[in-house]
Structure formats: structure tokens, C-alpha cells
Amino acid sequence: MAHDPAVADLESFLAERGEPLLRTAVLLTGSREAGEDLLQAGLERLLRHRSAIVGDPEGYLRRTLYNLAADGWRRQRAWRLRLPLLQSETALAVEDGTREVDTRDALIRLLVQLPPRQRAVIVARYWEQLSEAETAVVLGCSVGSVKASASRGLQRLRGLSGISTDNDLAEEKTP
Amino acid sequence: MSTDLEQQLRGAMERFTGDVRVPPGLALKAYRHRQRRRMTGRVAAAAGTATVVAGGLAIAGAAGAFGSASHAPVQTAYTAYVITRVEHALAAPRIGNLVEADRTVYPPDRTLQPFAHGLLGTEGGAGSSSPWRAGYTLGWMYRGSMELSSFMASGQRVFDWAMTPANGTTAVIYGNDTWWTAPAPGGQGGGGPAPGCIRGSQIDLGGGGAGNGWPAFIRSQLACGAYTVAGRQVVDGISTIKITGDSGQFTFWVDPATYLPVQMTMGQKRTEFHWLAPTPANLAKLKVTVPAGFRQVPAPTAPAPQAP
């Protein structure tokens, strides 16, 4: 089975394009393990539908990743796994005291707290740097929906970020 | 969302996924999992008729989506994806928040001469005796302002040249201890729309659009199309994506984390890029200082381009 040409072709495909796809999957899910699971789920769908895909399996796989993530793929499991992880990371960040790194880590922590569709839009727009129209095509929704999700996502990020900063300041002022 | 927060978010995403690598065996894992689900489905379906059909795993057409017959369109799609990412990376507003520093090494017999609204490079001809011989140049660019210093291969400084949208062009010529200044030309900043496909050996980075610089120039080259991703290559310690032009004239190496160019070759000319934060020290590199005792002269105007 390991010598099946489909596996060899899939391995070749991943060697060429696996890294950017996995990075996107990790951002969509919030952790490396969940990202690998999401990419594997996407690959399985790619295998299932390969005969119907014309020309661009990466495009199909990318759309699949976004749609699985936006539809809340394994949402419950991921959230259960994420919660203790985020709590431990928060504690580490406070102890470490490196503010710039903390800010970046905080943004990622805030990103994974967004609802799946808003997170998917944020990743598509600001990681993949897709336009609103391109994002709408990938997610299979309207441009208006992308705009609304991006706006709400950014608003939440800004809001959550503000709450985080206020808390930090409050903690610093506490004797 | 402020641009700063957008940048921070992008940086956070890059950092968060910077060391992500595809685990070995993921393809086989996906394949086996898919096969198990297929077999489970088959058994369940066959149970209704009390007949289990043994046989192949129906991998007919395995050369379909991933087979050799489809590698060309897949490669084309990947190239298009990478080119799009590079074009996005070099476009506003992102590029406007970075200071671009470059070092270009020229082959023998090349000259580079500053004019009122740009720089004119030539190859061959009187290069070996010209006072404008260019061994290498060091350049800086930020938000439409540019500075470039040209040196002979021996390290002898030939000229410093700077252009800002507000103050125009200033050049210091070390060969005859002169300097000149010229008013700013009209044009667009480096983050504007790509100026379209540009071909030819004469490159006037400043003309026809003040401060367009390398980002716009590279975007103009990519606009010519006919580029292919040619795998990975380590440049300056980075495992870059190599992008080659079909003509063989231009090759780019881009950082897969940022999709910004790390290196570019144009024929025998090689340019290395660094993308830096706009710190006071880096911004100071954009200014030209006129040494004491240098004499001001009128700014020269560029000759009309010759017909090919």
C-alpha cells in the first residue's frame, strides 16, 4: 500500500507545498497538532475527490482547509484542548516579562478565541493577504459576508487586546 | 484595524508558525485513514446483500489529480500562488512600513550615472575607462525616498545620490568634488500600482515615478509573466523559494516566511535585499551629506534613450 502511486504523488505534493498549507492550518486551528489533523482531514477529502478535481489540487485543499475550519471542525475537541494550553501560556508570558514577544503571543491567543469563521477570514486576509473577493471565493461566501466577518473579527481582536492591556496595567499597578 | 496592529498580527502569525514542518508520513497516514473509512463503508454496504466483494482498492486513475500527467498544472497553480504572495508582499501598505536596503554587484564594464530624475545604467562600450564605472552599489529606500551610493570594484566611492518626493534629487560626485540638486519629479510612491511590464537593460529607478524603487521594479517584472517556481535554495542562511523567468534574464529568491525578495539576479548583476524596521539609524541612511569644499554645479539631464 505504501508503494501506491497516489501516496507517492501526495508526498511529492506535500514536499512542495505542504509547509505553507500546514502553516495556514495551524493558524486556522490555533495549535500545531490540530493543524496537522486539519491538514490530514483535508488530504483525505482530496484523495476522495481527486478524480473530480481539475488542475489545481492545492486550490481545492486550501478551500477545504478554510471551510472545515470555518465550519467549526472538531470545534469542541479543539476548544477543550486549547483552554489549558492558553492558560499555561498566559502564565508563562507574565513570568517571562518580554513585552514584545508577549504582545505577539497575546495576539495569537486572541486570534484563536475568535469564532471559527471570523478567524478564517482574518487568516485569509492578513496571513494569506487575499483580497476580500479572493477570500469570498475561498470561503464560498459573499464579499459582504467577508467584510462583516473581518470587521467583527478585528473589532473583537481590538477589544480583547484592550482588555488584555488593561489587565496587565492593573496587575502592574497592584503592589 | 491600525496598520501597526495589522503588522503585529502578521508578525505574530509568522512567529507562531515559523518552525512548522510537515511531519513525515502525513500523506500515508491520510491515505490509510481514507482507505480504512472506505473499507468500513464497503463492508457496511455489502452486509445488506450478505456478499463481500474482495478485490482491489479501486485506486484506478491514481495518476489523476497527483499523477505525472497533472504535475504541470499543479506547478503552474503553485507558481501563481507564490507570485501572488510576492506581489502582495511588495505592495502597499505593508512595504511602506519597511526600510529596504540592498547591495548590487555589477559585472565588469558597467556604468551607473546619476541624473536629475534618476539613474542610468549602461553595459559594455566605454565602461572600462568611464568615471562612472560601477563595481557595486549600496541602496536604501523608504516610502518613496531613496539613497544610493556607487562604488568602483576597488571600493573607491563614485557618487552618492538621494531622492525624496518633497526635496527632489541631490547627488555628490566624488570624482570631481561637485554636487548638484534638482526639484522633485512627479510620480507615485513605491506602494502604488505596479507600472506594468518593463523590459530592457536600462533601468531608471527614479524616472517616471519618484521613488518607485526595487519593489515596484520587481512587481513590474512579475507583471511580465512567464515565471516559474524552481524549488528551494539556501541564500543568506534562508531556505528561499527560487523563481526563474523563462527568458533566463531574471531570477528571484524570496523568503517563504515573508515572500519578500532576498536576492535577485538580472543577467550577471546580483542584488541582495534586506527589509528593516524604520529605526532612526536606518532612516538616517536615506540622507546624503555634501562634504565641505565641494562645488555646486547644475544638475545633468538624462540623454534620450537609444532605439534598440
Interface residues (C-beta under 8 A of the other chain):
Chain A: M1 A2 D4 P5 A6 V7 D9 L10 E11 S12 F13 L14 A15 E16 R17 G18 E19 P20 L22 R23 V26 L27 R32 G35 E36 L39 Q40 L43 E44 L46 L47 R48 R50 S51 I53 G55 D56 P57 E58 G59 T103 R104 D105 L107 I108 L111 I122 V123 Y126 W127 E128 Q129 L154 L157 R158 S161
Chain B: M1 L5 E6 Q8 L9 R10 G11 A12 M13 R15 F16 T17 V20 R21 V22 P23 L26 A27 L28 K29 A30 Y31 R32 H33 R34 Q35 R37 L57 I59 G61 A62 A63 G64 A65 F66 G67 S68 S70 P73 V74 A77 Y78 Y81 R85 H88 A89 R94 P256
